[in-house]
Each structure stands twice: as C-alpha cells, then as structure tokens.
Amino acid sequence: MKLSIVGSGYVGLVTGACFAEVGHSVICVDNDQSKVKQLQAGQIPIYEPGLEELIKKNVAAGRLTFTASIAEGVQNSEVVFIAVPTPPREDGSVDLSFIEKVAREVAAVLTEYRVIVDKSTVPVKTGDKVAQTIARYNKKKVEFDVVSNPEFLREGSAVADLMKPDRIVIGADSEKAVKTMRAIYEPFKAKILVTDLNSAELIKHAANSFLALKISYINALSAICEASGANVEMVADGMGADHRIGRAFLNAGIGYGGSCFPKDISAFIKISEELGYDFKLLKEVEHINAHQRERFLKKIRETLWVFKDKQIGLLGLAFKGNTDDVRSSVAIELAQQMLKEGAKIKAYDPKAMDKAAPLFKSKGFTMCASAEEVAEGADAIILATEWVDFKTIDWGSMASKMISPILFDGRNLLNPDKMSKFGYQYFSIGR
Ligand SMILES: NC(=O)c1ccc[n+]([C@@H]2O[C@H](COP(=O)([O-])OP(=O)(O)OC[C@H]3O[C@@H](n4cnc5c(N)ncnc54)[C@H](O)[C@@H]3O)[C@@H](O)[C@H]2O)c1
C-alpha cells in the first residue's frame, strides 16, 4: 500500500522503515528541512538498534523516500499517519498545536479520500477535533476518515517492537477505515484490537500510566527494603513470578524519565481532571518518582558530605540504555543538580553525548571518550543509565584510577558482592 508518515522522529521514522520492510511504499515527511536533507543523504538522525540497516535496505529497494512537502506525502498515499510531537505545557496538559497544524496542512492539500491516522500520543477526543479541523479547512469537502492507532514501541528496541508488536490498536468509527488499517498491518501477523476512536486514544495513556505505576510501586518498595534490610530484587522476583503481576517494570532505580512517561502521566492527570476525576493515584506515582531521585541524591550527599569541588564520574546520559535520547533524562537532571551544588562532572555515554552536550553550559562539566576516563581522579562514580556496556567495564581498573572507590549504582546494574571485592564502597537501590 502507499503510505505517508508526517513527522520523522523516533516514532515516525521507525514506523516508516518497518512499513517499508513489510512491502509498503512509504513517504516520510518532516518539516525540519535539515533532517530531510540528512535522511536523503543516507544519514540517520537518531540512534535505534537495527534502524540504519533497515532504512538503507528499503531506500535502495525504492520503498522508502523522504520529503519536506506534506502535499507530496498526502497526494501520493492512501493513508496518512501523523507522528508529530505532543509535548507537555507548563501545567502538564498536552500541547496539541503540532497535531492541529498538521490537520490544517493535510486539509489544505486533500483532493480525494484518505485515511488520516493519529499515531502520536494524544488526549481522548483528539480524533474528533482532528476530524472537525480537516472538515473545516478542506475547501473541496473531500470525504476522509480519522483513525487512532497509538504506538507502543520502546526506544532502544523500537524496530523489534514494531516488527513484533504485542497488539495493534485500531480505533475507528468507520468500517472502511478499519478494513484499510487491517490491510496495512496484515503482514505483521499480530493481534489486532479494533475499538472506537475514544477508547483507542485512552488505551495509550492508560497503558503508560500503568507501567509508570509499576515502576513507582517497586521504587516505593525499595525504600521499605532499605529501611528493613530486605532485598528489592528478591521481592520483585517473588512478586513477578505471579503471572497476574509479571516481573517486567519491577526494576527499582532512580525513577522513570524520557520523552513519554513523565509527560504522559501528567497529561493523563490533567485529562482526568478535565473530565471531572481527580486521579490521585497517578499524582502519587509522580510524587514517588521525584522522591526516588531525591533519596538517591541524599545518599550521595551523605557519603560525600558536600558536592562542592568534588569530581563526580557520571556513567550514562541517555534516559535509558540502548538509545541516544536524552529528553527528560534522570541522569541529566541529577548531573544538573550536582553541578548547581558545585560538583565537577566528567561524563560518558556510549551514544547520547552529542545530544546531551548542548544541555550543559557549565565549565564544571566535561565529556569523556571512555568510561575509564570518567574514573580518572573521581571522588565517586554514579551509574545513571542501564547500558549493558557498563556491566563489562574493567571495574577493578576503574577503582585504581579513583581517589577513593565509591560507586552509586542508580540502576542496580552491577553485582554488589563483586563490587565489594574490587574494593568499592558500593550503593544501589533497595538492596
Ligand atoms: N518516542 C517514543 O518512544 C514514543 C513511543 C510511543 C509514542 N510516542 C509518541 O509519538 C509522538 C512522536 O514522538 P517522537 O518521539 O517520535 O517525537 P520526535 O520529536 O522524535 O519526532 C517528531 C518529528 O515530527 C516533526 N514535525 C513536527 N511538526 C511537524 C509538521 N508540522 N510537519 C512535519 N513534521 C513535523 C519533527 O521535526 C520531528 O522530526 C509523540 O506524541 C509521542 O508521545 C513516542
């Protein structure tokens, strides 16, 4: 089928590449001219495992092209996906101006029937607004359908998640549109759940909020484990073995960050409020998340006494492992707080240093070429991102480079006994 995707970021670009991989003909549209030029020149603006190969292969096969013209995308495809940002406003509500703008732009160039699919994460009832906007701004009064098709991919494993999804949610009020959507997803051989438009939109916020709730639940338990001498990993294993609970998302740490959870949870609180429900449970999820970071900083402060003039080695800048995305990264927020308190930071991340660099203007912050360089002369090391690469570092040699081997593992990535054997004063979360 002929498809276009408006917005070529983490969601749009990976979706476009995967649709092309299963045989569709895909036009990726972006209004960032430099990004389009980069893509046309064969450069991939984001890091996502397997993405570069997939894009190159499908571009060579003639199934994947890039343009800055929305008209080119809409006119040459049967279905138009929208995958533009839905960032948070100051008050936590969703800024829908990107979606609204795309709806107007699509309307302006719509000359025959199209299915317009929203893939961005949006508040319930946004589809109705998109439909109203297109109808209002389309002079030719062309027939069209609006569908909600929320995306559940995880950065760091986006290609695999898209190629083998747990389920595909299609929210539509038109049989014709559902038929088209089923045809697009048929090659993926995945479970398809067809719902009404509002339910599909709600599923995405409900799912992300529940996952964040699991993280905050285990993080709250980690505080209880620390206070009682229990081990949070053993508790999570014991709980998670119950299939009604599941072990996933029960890893204690310094809290969730990234471009989705923080904004989606605050958005869902706001959406609920507007619908007349005070979602106190989710407010507590946010509170626990912020508190977890504070507890971690407190632990570091208590050990180092003062941050001023301390040399801190920071391992990890990305919001999680396997990605270069630094949006709302807890690692970065921790670094900024320590810099504010006078610490000097030397940081290393396998993929996220280019994206993180513009966020640090302070002289006290330097990037390092390797994890070993981070350890040189450090008063302490903080492991803030769960890159598997950090597991296999020569931690013995790292210890010998430090002033005194003190290690704060914010992701419970390392083995406490092993680290003690290397001579570290080792701190982790809830164990
Ligand atoms: N990143 C994730 O892991 C993830 C997962 C599921 C859902 N989502 C949701 O998907 C949406 C997109 O997220 P993302 O992470 O891909 O964002 P992103 O910032 O990586 O990409 C968005 C792209 O849209 C482009 N854009 C903005 N306005 C445009 C316009 N008018 N016309 C054409 N292009 C335009 C931007 O230049 C950018 O390249 C958000 O609603 C997000 O919540 C994200």
The ligand as a MOL file (V3000), in Angstrom:
LIG
                    3D

  0  0  0     0  0            999 V3000
M  V30 BEGIN CTAB
M  V30 COUNTS 44 48 0 0 0
M  V30 BEGIN ATOM
M  V30 1 N 9.4690 8.2170 21.4390 0
M  V30 2 C 8.7450 7.2010 21.8850 0
M  V30 3 O 9.2630 6.2530 22.4670 0
M  V30 4 C 7.2570 7.1780 21.6410 0
M  V30 5 C 6.5680 5.9620 21.7870 0
M  V30 6 C 5.1970 5.9460 21.5600 0
M  V30 7 C 4.5430 7.1230 21.2360 0
M  V30 8 N 5.2360 8.2940 21.1220 0 CHG=1
M  V30 9 C 4.5040 9.4980 20.7380 0
M  V30 10 O 4.7120 9.7300 19.3470 0
M  V30 11 C 4.7410 11.1350 19.0670 0
M  V30 12 C 6.0410 11.4920 18.3890 0
M  V30 13 O 7.1090 11.2240 19.2750 0
M  V30 14 P 8.6270 11.1290 18.7880 0
M  V30 15 O 9.4050 10.6580 19.9710 0
M  V30 16 O 8.7090 10.4070 17.5220 0 CHG=-1
M  V30 17 O 8.9310 12.6870 18.5370 0
M  V30 18 P 10.1950 13.2970 17.7710 0
M  V30 19 O 10.3650 14.6540 18.3410 0
M  V30 20 O 11.3290 12.3290 17.8120 0
M  V30 21 O 9.7160 13.3990 16.2490 0
M  V30 22 C 8.7290 14.2430 15.7970 0
M  V30 23 C 9.0710 14.7290 14.4020 0
M  V30 24 O 7.9760 15.4790 13.8970 0
M  V30 25 C 8.4840 16.5590 13.1340 0
M  V30 26 N 7.4350 17.5750 12.9820 0
M  V30 27 C 6.9560 18.4520 13.8870 0
M  V30 28 N 5.9810 19.1980 13.3380 0
M  V30 29 C 5.8210 18.7780 12.0540 0
M  V30 30 C 4.9950 19.1710 10.9850 0
M  V30 31 N 4.0940 20.1460 11.1300 0
M  V30 32 N 5.1380 18.5310 9.8060 0
M  V30 33 C 6.0510 17.5630 9.6450 0
M  V30 34 N 6.8690 17.1420 10.6340 0
M  V30 35 C 6.7560 17.7480 11.8260 0
M  V30 36 C 9.7080 16.9890 13.9070 0
M  V30 37 O 10.6070 17.7400 13.1030 0
M  V30 38 C 10.2850 15.6510 14.3550 0
M  V30 39 O 11.2150 15.1550 13.4070 0
M  V30 40 C 4.5180 11.8270 20.4160 0
M  V30 41 O 3.1480 12.0580 20.5810 0
M  V30 42 C 4.9590 10.7700 21.4130 0
M  V30 43 O 4.3330 10.9290 22.6660 0
M  V30 44 C 6.5850 8.3390 21.3130 0
M  V30 END ATOM
M  V30 BEGIN BOND
M  V30 1 1 1 2
M  V30 2 2 2 3
M  V30 3 1 2 4
M  V30 4 1 4 5
M  V30 5 2 4 44
M  V30 6 2 5 6
M  V30 7 1 6 7
M  V30 8 2 7 8
M  V30 9 1 8 9
M  V30 10 1 8 44
M  V30 11 1 9 10
M  V30 12 1 9 42
M  V30 13 1 10 11
M  V30 14 1 11 12
M  V30 15 1 11 40
M  V30 16 1 12 13
M  V30 17 1 13 14
M  V30 18 2 14 15
M  V30 19 1 14 16
M  V30 20 1 14 17
M  V30 21 1 17 18
M  V30 22 2 18 19
M  V30 23 1 18 20
M  V30 24 1 18 21
M  V30 25 1 21 22
M  V30 26 1 22 23
M  V30 27 1 23 24
M  V30 28 1 23 38
M  V30 29 1 24 25
M  V30 30 1 25 26
M  V30 31 1 25 36
M  V30 32 1 26 27
M  V30 33 1 26 35
M  V30 34 2 27 28
M  V30 35 1 28 29
M  V30 36 1 29 30
M  V30 37 2 29 35
M  V30 38 1 30 31
M  V30 39 2 30 32
M  V30 40 1 32 33
M  V30 41 2 33 34
M  V30 42 1 34 35
M  V30 43 1 36 37
M  V30 44 1 36 38
M  V30 45 1 38 39
M  V30 46 1 40 41
M  V30 47 1 40 42
M  V30 48 1 42 43
M  V30 END BOND
M  V30 END CTAB
M  END
